[in-house]
Amino acid sequence: MSDEITGKSPEAGAVAPQAAASAEASATPARGPRPAGSGGPRPAAGPGGRGKFFRRKKVCKFCTEKIDAIPYRDVRLLQGFVAERGKIVPRRLTGVCTTHQRRLTRAIKQARNIALLPFATRH
């Protein structure tokens, strides 16, 4: 009744103190620093040890076996670095170092050119 006397309606007037507080809380900026616990590395496995598998660092096969020259005639060796479809497997999957990957690529291409390895397989 007092609203009718003063001429102010509740919708057009000032917002209640509780509503103003909740409006300020929801209006926090979406950008800015993230909370400390989000987006970081995942925690290690617990006492049961059933966490993610441990990924070993890949070591170059040719460096460990001290192979300098990669023969293009060794088809068995080269087939391990060629996928089913005939693509050369990248370093990040095989673990071969950069210099040996270049030599390996050259050897695979030579073997393809003299028909020891297929360029691609039929699908």
C-alpha positions as CSV (number, residue, x, y, z in Angstrom):
1,M,0.0,0.0,0.0
2,S,2.8,2.4,0.7
3,D,4.0,1.9,-2.8
4,E,0.7,3.1,-4.2
5,I,0.9,6.2,-2.0
6,T,4.4,7.2,-3.0
7,G,3.7,6.4,-6.7
8,K,6.7,4.0,-7.1
9,S,6.1,0.6,-8.4
10,P,8.4,-2.3,-7.3
11,E,9.4,-3.1,-10.9
12,A,10.5,0.4,-11.8
13,G,12.0,1.3,-8.5
14,A,15.3,0.3,-6.9
15,V,16.4,-3.3,-6.8
16,A,16.2,-5.1,-3.5
17,P,19.5,-5.5,-1.7
18,Q,19.6,-9.3,-2.1
19,A,18.9,-9.1,-5.9
20,A,21.7,-6.5,-6.3
21,A,24.2,-8.6,-4.6
22,S,23.4,-11.7,-6.7
23,A,23.5,-9.5,-9.9
24,E,27.0,-8.3,-9.0
25,A,28.2,-11.9,-8.4
26,S,26.9,-13.2,-11.7
27,A,28.4,-10.2,-13.6
28,T,32.0,-11.2,-12.9
29,P,34.1,-10.9,-16.1
30,A,34.5,-14.1,-18.1
31,R,38.1,-13.3,-19.0
32,G,41.0,-13.0,-16.7
33,P,43.1,-15.4,-14.7
34,R,41.8,-18.9,-14.1
35,P,41.5,-20.4,-10.7
36,A,44.6,-22.2,-9.4
37,G,43.3,-25.7,-9.8
38,S,42.0,-25.7,-13.4
39,G,43.9,-26.4,-16.6
40,G,47.1,-27.6,-15.0
41,P,48.7,-31.0,-15.2
42,R,46.6,-33.9,-14.1
43,P,47.3,-35.4,-10.7
44,A,49.5,-38.5,-10.5
45,A,47.9,-42.0,-10.0
46,G,46.8,-42.7,-6.5
47,P,48.0,-45.5,-4.2
48,G,46.3,-48.1,-6.4
49,G,48.6,-47.2,-9.3
50,R,45.8,-47.4,-11.9
51,G,46.4,-44.0,-13.4
52,K,47.4,-43.2,-17.0
53,F,50.1,-45.4,-18.4
54,F,53.7,-44.2,-18.2
55,R,55.0,-43.1,-21.6
56,R,58.6,-43.9,-22.0
57,K,60.8,-41.5,-24.0
58,K,61.3,-42.8,-27.5
59,V,64.9,-43.5,-28.4
60,C,66.3,-43.6,-31.9
61,K,66.7,-47.2,-33.0
62,F,69.5,-46.4,-35.4
63,C,71.5,-44.4,-32.8
64,T,71.2,-47.2,-30.2
65,E,72.3,-49.9,-32.6
66,K,75.0,-47.6,-34.1
67,I,73.6,-47.9,-37.7
68,D,75.0,-45.1,-39.8
69,A,73.9,-46.0,-43.3
70,I,70.4,-47.1,-43.8
71,P,70.3,-49.5,-46.8
72,Y,67.5,-49.1,-49.3
73,R,67.7,-52.8,-50.1
74,D,66.8,-53.9,-46.5
75,V,63.0,-54.1,-47.1
76,R,62.3,-55.7,-43.7
77,L,63.8,-52.8,-41.9
78,L,62.1,-50.2,-44.1
79,Q,58.7,-51.8,-43.8
80,G,58.7,-51.1,-40.1
81,F,58.7,-47.3,-40.9
82,V,56.0,-47.4,-43.5
83,A,52.3,-47.6,-42.6
84,E,49.9,-50.1,-44.1
85,R,48.7,-47.6,-46.7
86,G,52.3,-46.8,-47.8
87,K,52.9,-43.6,-46.0
88,I,56.1,-42.9,-44.2
89,V,55.5,-42.9,-40.4
90,P,56.5,-39.6,-38.8
91,R,59.3,-39.2,-36.2
92,R,57.0,-38.4,-33.3
93,L,55.5,-41.9,-33.7
94,T,58.6,-43.9,-34.4
95,G,61.0,-42.1,-32.1
96,V,63.8,-41.9,-34.8
97,C,66.1,-38.9,-34.5
98,T,66.1,-36.1,-37.2
99,T,69.2,-37.1,-39.1
100,H,68.2,-40.8,-39.3
101,Q,64.6,-39.9,-40.2
102,R,66.0,-38.0,-43.2
103,R,68.2,-40.9,-44.2
104,L,65.3,-43.3,-43.7
105,T,63.0,-41.2,-45.9
106,R,65.6,-41.2,-48.6
107,A,66.1,-44.9,-48.4
108,I,62.3,-45.6,-48.5
109,K,61.9,-43.3,-51.6
110,Q,64.8,-45.2,-53.3
111,A,63.2,-48.5,-52.5
112,R,59.9,-47.3,-53.9
113,N,61.5,-46.1,-57.1
114,I,63.1,-49.5,-57.8
115,A,59.9,-51.3,-56.8
116,L,61.1,-52.9,-53.6
117,L,58.4,-51.1,-51.6
118,P,54.9,-50.1,-52.9
119,F,54.0,-46.4,-53.2
120,A,50.5,-47.2,-51.9
121,T,48.3,-50.2,-51.3
122,R,45.0,-50.9,-53.0
123,H,42.0,-50.3,-50.9
